[in-house]
Amino acid sequence: MTDDAVSAAPEPLVDEILGGTDPVRAAREGLPPRVLDRVSDAVFGPSPTADDARALARALGVSERTLTRRKARPPEPLPPQQSDRLLLLAETYDLAVRALDGEDRARAWLARPHRLLGGEAPVARLDTLAGVREVQTVLYHVEFGMAA
């Protein structure tokens, strides 16, 4: 890989969100609500559907109504648990981008049902920590060329 290829690679979403801040501290203090839209745009694309909004709410462990309220109150930071889960979603997205060589491929893979994930789309499994681990494990297998 050339230096140009390395410099042209997009900044990982987690790094963009954290901006050099310690992830534990950022989660404990709460991420700004604007990060919700940034993660949603990355994971689902710039025009998320109603199903995408439901998947994001489930991944954060909140109702769609709560998610809408959070977005409407920009100065108030997200609660620690939601911040932590948003970081997990961003980390999973970054892993998918790396493993699948691109953002579009990552989005498509996250949305498509997978037999190793009980026939569910990976994004649908991100509502539990166990599901996040399953999805990340499959992605590590893809990234490192192991049977998945």
C-alpha positions as CSV (number, residue, x, y, z in Angstrom):
1,M,0.0,0.0,0.0
2,T,1.4,3.4,-0.9
3,D,1.5,6.5,1.4
4,D,-1.1,8.1,-0.9
5,A,-3.5,5.1,-0.3
6,V,-3.0,5.4,3.4
7,S,-3.6,9.1,3.5
8,A,-6.7,8.8,1.2
9,A,-8.4,6.3,3.6
10,P,-11.3,7.8,5.5
11,E,-10.8,8.5,9.2
12,P,-12.4,5.8,11.3
13,L,-15.8,6.8,12.5
14,V,-14.9,6.2,16.2
15,D,-11.8,8.5,15.8
16,E,-14.0,11.2,14.2
17,I,-16.5,11.0,17.0
18,L,-14.0,11.0,19.8
19,G,-11.6,13.5,18.4
20,G,-8.8,12.2,20.6
21,T,-10.9,11.9,23.8
22,D,-10.6,8.8,25.9
23,P,-13.6,6.5,24.9
24,V,-14.5,5.6,28.5
25,R,-14.5,9.3,29.5
26,A,-16.5,10.2,26.4
27,A,-19.1,7.5,27.2
28,R,-19.3,8.4,30.8
29,E,-19.7,12.2,30.1
30,G,-22.1,11.5,27.3
31,L,-21.7,12.1,23.5
32,P,-23.3,15.1,21.9
33,P,-26.6,14.2,20.2
34,R,-25.2,15.4,16.8
35,V,-23.2,12.2,16.8
36,L,-26.5,10.2,16.4
37,D,-26.9,11.7,12.9
38,R,-23.3,11.1,12.0
39,V,-23.4,7.5,13.0
40,S,-26.8,7.0,11.3
41,D,-25.5,8.5,8.1
42,A,-22.4,6.3,8.2
43,V,-24.2,3.0,9.0
44,F,-27.4,3.5,6.9
45,G,-26.4,6.1,4.3
46,P,-27.5,9.8,4.0
47,S,-31.2,8.9,3.6
48,P,-32.1,6.4,6.3
49,T,-35.5,4.7,6.1
50,A,-38.0,4.2,8.9
51,D,-36.6,0.6,9.3
52,D,-33.1,2.1,9.7
53,A,-34.3,4.5,12.4
54,R,-35.9,1.5,14.2
55,A,-32.6,-0.4,14.0
56,L,-30.7,2.5,15.4
57,A,-33.1,2.9,18.3
58,R,-32.9,-0.8,19.0
59,A,-29.1,-0.7,18.9
60,L,-29.1,2.1,21.4
61,G,-31.7,0.3,23.6
62,V,-34.3,3.1,23.3
63,S,-37.6,3.6,21.7
64,E,-37.9,5.5,18.4
65,R,-39.7,8.3,20.2
66,T,-36.8,8.6,22.7
67,L,-34.3,8.7,19.8
68,T,-36.3,11.5,18.2
69,R,-36.4,13.5,21.5
70,R,-32.6,13.0,21.9
71,K,-32.0,14.5,18.5
72,A,-34.3,17.4,19.3
73,R,-32.3,18.4,22.4
74,P,-28.9,19.1,20.9
75,P,-27.1,20.7,23.9
76,E,-28.0,17.9,26.3
77,P,-25.4,15.0,26.1
78,L,-26.6,11.5,25.6
79,P,-26.8,9.3,28.7
80,P,-23.7,7.1,29.3
81,Q,-25.4,3.8,28.3
82,Q,-26.6,5.3,25.0
83,S,-23.2,6.9,24.3
84,D,-21.5,3.5,25.0
85,R,-23.8,1.7,22.6
86,L,-23.3,4.3,20.0
87,L,-19.6,3.9,20.2
88,L,-20.0,0.1,19.9
89,L,-22.1,0.6,16.7
90,A,-19.5,3.0,15.3
91,E,-16.7,0.4,16.2
92,T,-18.6,-2.3,14.4
93,Y,-19.1,-0.1,11.4
94,D,-15.4,0.7,11.3
95,L,-14.6,-3.0,11.5
96,A,-17.0,-3.7,8.6
97,V,-15.4,-0.9,6.5
98,R,-11.9,-2.4,7.1
99,A,-12.9,-6.0,6.6
100,L,-15.0,-5.4,3.5
101,D,-12.7,-2.7,1.9
102,G,-15.2,0.2,1.8
103,E,-18.1,2.1,3.2
104,D,-20.7,1.1,0.6
105,R,-19.7,-2.6,1.0
106,A,-19.9,-2.3,4.8
107,R,-23.4,-0.7,4.6
108,A,-24.6,-3.4,2.3
109,W,-23.2,-6.2,4.4
110,L,-24.7,-4.8,7.6
111,A,-28.1,-4.6,6.0
112,R,-28.1,-8.1,4.4
113,P,-29.3,-11.2,6.3
114,H,-26.4,-13.6,7.1
115,R,-26.7,-17.3,7.8
116,L,-24.1,-17.2,10.6
117,L,-26.3,-14.7,12.4
118,G,-29.4,-16.7,12.5
119,G,-30.6,-15.4,9.1
120,E,-30.8,-11.9,10.5
121,A,-29.1,-8.8,9.1
122,P,-26.0,-7.9,11.2
123,V,-27.5,-4.5,12.1
124,A,-30.5,-6.3,13.6
125,R,-28.2,-8.2,16.0
126,L,-26.6,-5.1,17.4
127,D,-29.3,-4.6,20.0
128,T,-27.4,-6.8,22.5
129,L,-23.8,-7.1,23.5
130,A,-23.9,-10.7,22.6
131,G,-25.1,-9.8,19.1
132,V,-22.4,-7.1,18.8
133,R,-19.8,-9.8,19.6
134,E,-21.3,-12.2,17.1
135,V,-21.2,-9.6,14.3
136,Q,-17.7,-8.5,15.2
137,T,-16.5,-12.1,15.3
138,V,-17.8,-12.7,11.8
139,L,-16.2,-9.5,10.6
140,Y,-12.8,-10.5,12.1
141,H,-13.1,-13.8,10.3
142,V,-13.7,-11.9,7.0
143,E,-10.9,-9.5,7.7
144,F,-8.3,-12.1,8.5
145,G,-9.4,-14.6,5.9
146,M,-10.7,-17.3,8.3
147,A,-13.8,-19.4,7.4
148,A,-16.9,-17.5,8.4
